[in-house]
Amino acid sequence: MTSDIQPGMTSASLLLRVRRLDADAWVRLSSLYGPVVYGWCRKAGLQDNDAADAVQDVFRSVFQGIAEFRGGGNGQSGGSFRGWLWTITRNQIRLFYRRQGHIPHAFGGTDAQVRFAEHSIPFPDLAEQEPDDGETRRRVLHRAVELIRCDFNESTWNVFAQVTLQGRSIPDVAADLGLTENAVRQAKFRVLKRLREELDGVL
């Protein structure tokens, strides 16, 4: 089996590369967590355009604060990246609702103000912990698998997909592909190792 490491591939974690202001890492981070943040915003009652705007604001805050973030992996102390991201998102959602409470002005005296208040946007009850933690992990992991696909050649990825994603046994995959069982194990190990490196500190 030929080497599966592609030119330019790095073993540094995504979080570390983001801290180094690596442009590709920022794209990957937003690809991993943009849909998650958007989903959080939609569940909090934001409409499509408002949720999309909030996602941009959230990642702007992440960009501004990532250097000071002390959670994540590599033995660092502090909370998880997901928890930090949820805190930023929750603050943006609250900011949106506060703004919504002040922007409209009803005209026509007290009766009009009362009627407006009856139809005002309710402030959502946002928990301290991020919602649907298990679902978030599954979504991020699934997306990360898609993102690292291009880091491996076809043969290595095919082995990994059959054993890990399709649940086939190592002996069966080895027999079908004309490989030794050890070669199958090594291919699976390489991809899983890369996946752990990529997600260190952000999952």
Summary of the structure (lengths in Angstrom):
residues: 203
radius of gyration: 22.4
end to end distance: 30.6
largest distance: 82.0
contacts: 547
relative contact order: 0.16
helix: 66%
strand: 0%
